[in-house]
Amino acid sequence: MLKLMKENRAALGITAQPENFDSTIAATLRMLQQKTLDLTLETGVLHGDSANFKVKLLNKAGHKFPSGYPARRAGIELEVKNQNGETVFHSGKTNPDFSLPDEDANFEPHFNLIENPNQVQIYELVPGDVNGLFTNVLERGHVALKDNRLVPQGFSASDPVYDTTQVVGINNDPDFDFDGGSDVVHYRLPTNGYTGFLTVTAKVWYQSLPPKWMAPMFAHSSPEIDAFKTMFDAA
C-alpha cells in the first residue's frame, strides 16, 4: 500500500516526498522480514513410502499475526524438487496476481497435516454474516468462521477477555501453541519409490489486500473504484 501511494501521489493529493515513502517502506520491510515472524524448516525421516517435513512459525509481534483488518493474511508456500529440478510437491503456489489457485472457494480450513498440494495453510480471520455465512465484505462481518491467526507470546485462553480474541477453527490442532505464539505444520508426501536428493523450500507470504477481497468491490464501477483498480492492478 505504501508503494501504491508513492506511485500515485499526485492523483491521491499526497504531499509527502518520495524519499519519505522510501524510508517508511524500508522500515516496514525490516519489521515484516526480521521482527514479525521466525520460520523453521525441519526435515523428517522417511516413513515407509513418504517423506516428512515440519514448518514451525513463531509470532514475534505483540498481537495476533496477521493483525487488524480481516483481509490481511499469511500463507505458507512449501515446494519440493527432485535432483533434476522438477517440482514434485507444491503447496501454497500463487498465480501471477498473487491469488492462490488451490484455495477453497470461500476459505481454506486450518491444517495440522498437509498431504495434498491442493491444501495450503493460511493464517487469517474469516468473517461470517448474521446468518453465519461466509462474507468478505467488511460491513457484513458479524462472527468469526475461522481465526487461526498466530497468537502473541503469553496469550491465554483463560483470560477474562478471551471471548473477544477467540481462536476459531483450528480443529483441535495439538501443535497450535496458545502460550508460546507458535504453530507447527506437518507435510507428508509420497516418495513413489524415489531415492534421490530432494530440495525443500519454505516461505511465508503476507498479503494486506488479497485479490479475493478486492473482487467484490471491483465488481462495481464508480470513479473512485475504477481509479483504485487501476492503481491496484499496476501495483
C-alpha positions as CSV (number, residue, x, y, z in Angstrom):
1,M,0.0,0.0,0.0
2,L,2.9,2.4,0.7
3,K,4.3,1.7,-2.7
4,L,0.9,2.2,-4.3
5,M,0.5,5.6,-2.5
6,K,4.0,6.6,-3.5
7,E,3.4,5.9,-7.2
8,N,0.1,7.8,-7.2
9,R,1.0,10.8,-5.0
10,A,-0.5,13.4,-7.4
11,A,-3.8,11.5,-8.0
12,L,-4.3,11.0,-4.3
13,G,-3.3,14.5,-3.3
14,I,-0.4,13.3,-1.2
15,T,2.2,16.0,-0.4
16,A,4.9,13.7,1.2
17,Q,8.0,13.4,-0.9
18,P,9.2,10.1,-2.4
19,E,12.1,9.9,-0.1
20,N,9.8,9.9,2.9
21,F,8.0,6.9,1.5
22,D,11.2,5.1,0.8
23,S,12.3,5.3,4.4
24,T,8.9,4.2,5.7
25,I,8.8,1.3,3.1
26,A,12.3,0.2,4.2
27,A,11.3,0.3,7.9
28,T,8.1,-1.7,7.2
29,L,10.0,-4.4,5.3
30,R,12.5,-4.7,8.1
31,M,9.7,-5.1,10.6
32,L,7.9,-7.7,8.5
33,Q,11.0,-9.7,7.5
34,Q,13.0,-9.5,10.7
35,K,10.8,-8.6,13.7
36,T,7.5,-10.3,12.9
37,L,7.9,-14.0,12.4
38,D,10.5,-16.7,12.7
39,L,10.3,-19.7,10.3
40,T,12.0,-23.0,10.9
41,L,12.0,-25.9,8.4
42,E,12.9,-29.3,9.6
43,T,13.3,-32.4,7.5
44,G,11.9,-35.6,9.0
45,V,13.0,-39.2,8.4
46,L,11.5,-41.4,5.8
47,H,8.5,-43.3,7.0
48,G,7.9,-46.2,4.5
49,D,6.8,-44.6,1.3
50,S,6.6,-41.0,2.4
51,A,8.9,-38.1,3.2
52,N,8.1,-35.8,6.1
53,F,8.8,-32.1,6.8
54,K,7.8,-29.7,9.5
55,V,7.4,-25.9,9.2
56,K,7.3,-24.0,12.5
57,L,6.2,-20.4,12.7
58,L,6.9,-18.2,15.8
59,N,5.0,-15.0,16.2
60,K,7.3,-12.2,17.4
61,A,4.7,-9.4,17.2
62,G,2.9,-8.3,20.4
63,H,-0.5,-9.1,18.9
64,K,-2.1,-11.7,16.6
65,F,-0.4,-12.1,13.3
66,P,-1.7,-11.1,10.8
67,S,-3.4,-8.3,12.7
68,G,-6.3,-5.9,12.2
69,Y,-8.3,-5.6,9.1
70,P,-9.5,-9.1,8.2
71,A,-8.3,-9.0,4.6
72,R,-4.7,-9.4,5.9
73,R,-3.5,-12.9,5.9
74,A,-0.3,-15.0,5.7
75,G,0.2,-18.3,3.8
76,I,2.9,-20.9,3.8
77,E,4.4,-22.0,0.5
78,L,6.3,-25.3,0.5
79,E,7.9,-26.5,-2.7
80,V,9.8,-29.8,-3.1
81,K,12.0,-30.5,-6.1
82,N,13.9,-33.7,-7.1
83,Q,17.6,-33.7,-8.1
84,N,16.6,-32.9,-11.7
85,G,15.0,-29.7,-10.6
86,E,11.5,-30.9,-11.2
87,T,8.7,-29.9,-8.8
88,V,7.2,-33.0,-7.1
89,F,5.1,-31.2,-4.4
90,H,4.0,-27.6,-4.2
91,S,1.6,-26.3,-1.6
92,G,0.7,-22.7,-1.5
93,K,1.8,-21.7,-5.0
94,T,0.5,-18.4,-6.3
95,N,-0.9,-17.0,-9.5
96,P,0.8,-14.0,-11.1
97,D,-1.7,-11.8,-9.3
98,F,-0.8,-13.5,-6.0
99,S,-4.1,-15.3,-5.7
100,L,-4.0,-18.9,-4.6
101,P,-5.3,-21.3,-7.2
102,D,-5.7,-24.2,-4.8
103,E,-7.6,-22.2,-2.1
104,D,-11.1,-23.4,-1.4
105,A,-13.9,-21.3,-2.8
106,N,-14.8,-19.4,0.5
107,F,-11.8,-20.2,2.7
108,E,-9.3,-22.9,3.3
109,P,-9.5,-24.8,6.6
110,H,-6.7,-24.9,9.2
111,F,-4.3,-27.8,8.8
112,N,-2.0,-29.6,11.1
113,L,-1.0,-32.2,8.4
114,I,-0.8,-31.4,4.7
115,E,-0.6,-34.4,2.4
116,N,-2.0,-32.9,-0.8
117,P,-0.6,-29.9,-2.8
118,N,-4.2,-28.6,-3.1
119,Q,-4.1,-28.0,0.6
120,V,-2.5,-24.7,1.8
121,Q,-2.0,-23.3,5.3
122,I,-3.4,-19.8,5.5
123,Y,-3.5,-17.8,8.8
124,E,-6.4,-15.4,8.7
125,L,-9.6,-14.1,10.2
126,V,-12.6,-15.1,8.1
127,P,-15.8,-13.2,8.9
128,G,-19.3,-14.6,8.7
129,D,-22.5,-12.5,8.3
130,V,-25.5,-12.5,10.7
131,N,-26.7,-15.8,9.1
132,G,-23.3,-17.4,9.7
133,L,-22.5,-17.4,6.0
134,F,-19.0,-16.5,4.6
135,T,-18.5,-12.9,3.6
136,N,-15.5,-10.8,2.6
137,V,-17.5,-7.6,2.8
138,L,-16.4,-5.9,6.0
139,E,-19.7,-4.2,6.8
140,R,-21.4,-7.6,6.8
141,G,-19.0,-9.2,9.2
142,H,-20.7,-10.5,12.4
143,V,-18.9,-13.6,13.6
144,A,-15.6,-15.4,13.0
145,L,-15.9,-18.5,11.0
146,K,-12.2,-19.0,11.3
147,D,-9.5,-17.2,13.2
148,N,-6.3,-19.3,13.3
149,R,-4.0,-16.3,13.3
150,L,-0.9,-16.8,15.3
151,V,-1.4,-15.6,18.9
152,P,1.2,-13.4,20.6
153,Q,3.6,-15.0,23.1
154,G,2.0,-15.0,26.6
155,F,-1.6,-15.3,25.1
156,S,-4.0,-17.1,27.4
157,A,-7.3,-18.8,26.5
158,S,-8.3,-18.5,30.2
159,D,-8.1,-14.7,30.2
160,P,-11.4,-12.9,31.1
161,V,-11.5,-11.2,27.7
162,Y,-10.8,-14.3,25.7
163,D,-14.3,-14.1,24.3
164,T,-13.2,-11.0,22.3
165,T,-10.0,-12.7,21.0
166,Q,-11.0,-16.3,20.4
167,V,-9.1,-18.7,18.3
168,V,-11.6,-20.4,15.9
169,G,-11.5,-23.4,13.7
170,I,-8.1,-24.9,14.4
171,N,-9.7,-28.4,14.6
172,N,-8.0,-29.3,17.9
173,D,-4.6,-28.9,16.4
174,P,-2.1,-30.1,19.2
175,D,0.7,-28.1,17.7
176,F,-1.0,-24.7,17.9
177,D,0.6,-23.1,20.9
178,F,-1.7,-20.8,22.8
179,D,1.1,-19.7,25.3
180,G,4.2,-19.6,23.1
181,G,2.7,-18.0,20.0
182,S,3.8,-20.7,17.6
183,D,2.4,-23.3,15.2
184,V,3.8,-26.4,13.5
185,V,2.5,-27.6,10.2
186,H,3.4,-31.1,9.1
187,Y,3.9,-32.1,5.5
188,R,3.9,-35.6,4.2
189,L,4.4,-36.5,0.5
190,P,4.7,-39.9,-1.2
191,T,8.1,-40.8,-2.5
192,N,6.7,-43.2,-5.1
193,G,10.0,-45.2,-4.9
194,Y,12.2,-42.2,-5.4
195,T,15.5,-42.4,-3.5
196,G,17.5,-39.3,-4.7
197,F,18.0,-36.0,-3.1
198,L,15.2,-33.5,-2.5
199,T,15.4,-29.7,-2.3
200,V,12.8,-28.2,0.0
201,T,11.9,-24.5,0.2
202,A,9.5,-22.9,2.7
203,K,8.3,-19.3,2.5
204,V,5.6,-17.3,4.2
205,W,3.7,-14.7,2.1
206,Y,2.0,-11.8,3.8
207,Q,-0.9,-10.2,2.0
208,S,-2.6,-7.0,3.0
209,L,-5.1,-6.9,0.1
210,P,-5.6,-10.4,-1.4
211,P,-7.3,-10.4,-4.8
212,K,-10.3,-12.3,-3.4
213,W,-11.0,-9.4,-1.0
214,M,-10.8,-6.9,-3.9
215,A,-13.1,-8.8,-6.2
216,P,-16.5,-7.8,-4.6
217,M,-15.5,-4.1,-4.8
218,F,-14.1,-4.4,-8.3
219,A,-17.4,-6.0,-9.4
220,H,-18.9,-2.5,-9.1
221,S,-17.9,0.6,-11.0
222,S,-17.5,4.2,-9.8
223,P,-14.9,6.9,-10.4
224,E,-13.3,6.0,-7.1
225,I,-13.4,2.3,-7.5
226,D,-12.2,2.5,-11.1
227,A,-9.3,4.8,-10.2
228,F,-8.2,2.5,-7.3
229,K,-8.5,-0.6,-9.5
230,T,-6.1,1.0,-12.0
231,M,-3.6,1.7,-9.2
232,F,-4.1,-1.8,-7.6
233,D,-3.5,-3.6,-10.9
234,A,-0.4,-1.6,-11.6
235,A,1.0,-2.5,-8.2
